[in-house]
C-alpha cells in the first residue's frame, strides 16, 4: 500500500510530525488537519517534517492531511492596520468575535484587512515612470492622524504601464501595473505580503542621535532612549512593567505605536483597550487609537502563537518605518515569548541550555532586537523602529537567562525594583541598577534643544544619588544624627530628587507627562538649592536651620505646584531659595559679630 506523504504521523501538543514528506520547505506556512489549522514548518530531515501549529491541536488525529501553501508565514500589509487589534498571526479579533464568539474558533480564516472597505486613493506616479522596490506609488488617509503611503514591494521593480485615476478603491483593486525587465506584468494593489521572519530591506542605518521623548523624567533625563534604539524593562511581578509600557505608549513622541501583548493576562490587554480607546493624543488632539496597533496574544491563547506575535509586530513596525514614520514597538513580555521557545524546544527533544531554555535563545533575541534602528528607507525617507521589551524574571532574579541575554542586545536597561514599587514609588526604575548607553549620543541634542548645561546638571544629580546610596548604608548602622552637615545636606537634596523629580504620578494632569524644558528647570532648581546650601554650610550655619525654612519640602512638591505651561514660576522658586539663604547668612554674620 502506497504511503501518503502529507498526513499527520505524530502529535505532541502544538508540534506535529509528518513522515517522509518532500513537499514542504523551511518556514513554510501550512494548513493542518481537516479544520486547516495554521502552522509553520520548523524542521526538515530525510525522514520527517516538523510543524508548529499556532492553534489548539486538541482533536487532531494521525492520518489527517497537511496542506502546503507554497509561501512562508507572512502578514498582509496595507491600509486598515492602524486602530485594529490582531492576534499573533494577524487575524483581526473584532471580526473573529463576530464570526465565532468570544473565543477564537479553530481553523478560523478571515482576511487580515477589510477587503470591502474603500479608501480615498491619490496616485503619485505616471505611465512611463521607472519604479524600484520601496517606491511610493499611492497615498490614502488611513486615520485622522496617519497618511498611509502605499509602496512597491522590495522584491519588485519595473516600468509603469498603467495608472488608475484618483478615487475610491478597495485594498485588492488594481491601481497600477508595471512591467519588469523580463516582460512580466505585475498588478499593483493597495496591499502586499511580507514574511514575518525576514527583515525588510533598507538603504543604510543611521547613528541614533535623537531622543524618544516620553515625558517620564527618570527616562528622559536619567536613562534616555534614542529613536531607533532598544530598551529592556526587567522587573518581577507587581513592579509596574506593563504600566510603564502603557505610559510610554501613551506619551512618547513616536508617530505610530505597535503594542504586542505576548502571553500576558487578558485583563491587562483589556485595560490597554479601555485606556487607549478613551485617551486623546496630546500631539494631534485625535484619538490615541488613531496611531496605535494592538496585537493581543494572551496567556490563554496557544503557546506557539506567542513566538509568531513578536515577529508579526516587528514586521508591521518595519512597514510603517519604510513610509518614513517613527515607530515604537512595545513587547510585553519577551519572557513569555522565550517560554514558548522553551516549550517547543522541549517537545522537539532538543538539548536544553541554562534553565531549560534552548541554546539558540541568544541568537533569537539578537535577531529580534537588531531589527530596530533609524534608517534610510528604500524610498529615500528616514524612519525608525524603537523596540522596548519587557522582561519578567521569576522572583526578580536578574541573573536568569532571558534578562542576561536581553542585556547583551539592548543599550538601555530600566531595572524595576520591587522595594520601590512596594513603597509606591513609580516608575519603580532603580537609579543604581539602570543605565543608558545613549546618553553620550544624545548629549548634543540636549545641549542644543534644551539647555547647554543639561548634561552637566544630570551628572550632578546622578552624583548626589550615588553619594546618598553609600551614605544610607552608614545611616542604617549608626543613624543619621551622627553625620556631618554636608552629608546631611546630600541626603536632604537626594530626597528632593527622589521624591520630587524621579517619582511621577500617572494620574495627575501635570505630572503624567512632563516636557523636557520643565524637567531641566526642576533639575536646575534642585541643584541651585544644593549649591547655595553648601555655601551656607561653609559659614557654619547648621543644616537644621535650612530645613526649618520648609524649602526642601516645597521643592518636593514643585512637580504638582508648577503647571507645565508656567515655567516662569521656577524663577520665583530660585528667588525664594536665594532669599532664605541670604537671611540665614545674615543671621550667621550677626552671631559672629
Secondary structure, 3 states (H helix, E strand, C coil): CCCCCCEEEEEECCEEEEECCCCCCCCEEEEECCCCEEEEEEEECCCEEEEEECCCCCCCCCCCEEEEEEEECEEEEECCCCCCEECCCCCEHHHHHHHHCCCCCCCCCCCCCCCCCCEEEEECCCCCCEECCCCEEEEEECCCCCEEEEECCCCCCEEEEEECCCEEECCCCCCEEEECCCCCEEEECCEEEEECCCCCCCCEEECCCCECCCCCHHHHHHCCCECCCEEEEECCCCCCHHHHHHHHHHHCCCCEEEEEEECCCHHHHHHHHHHHHHCECCCCCCEHHHHEEEEEECCCCCHHHHHHHHHHHHHHHHHHHHCCCEEEEEEECHHHHHHHHHHHHHHCCCCECHHHCECCHHHHHHHHHCCCEEEECCCCCEEEEEEEEEECCHHHCCCCHHHHHHHHHCCEECCECHHHHHCCCCCCECCCCCEECCHHHHHHHHHHHCCCCHHHHHHHHHHHHHHHHHHHHHHHHHCCCCCCHHHHHHHHHHHHHHHHHHCCCCCCCCCCCCCHHHHHHHHHHHHHHHHHHHHHHCCCCCHHHHHHCCHHHHHHCHHHHCCCCCCCHHHHHHHHHHHHHHHHHHHHHHHHC
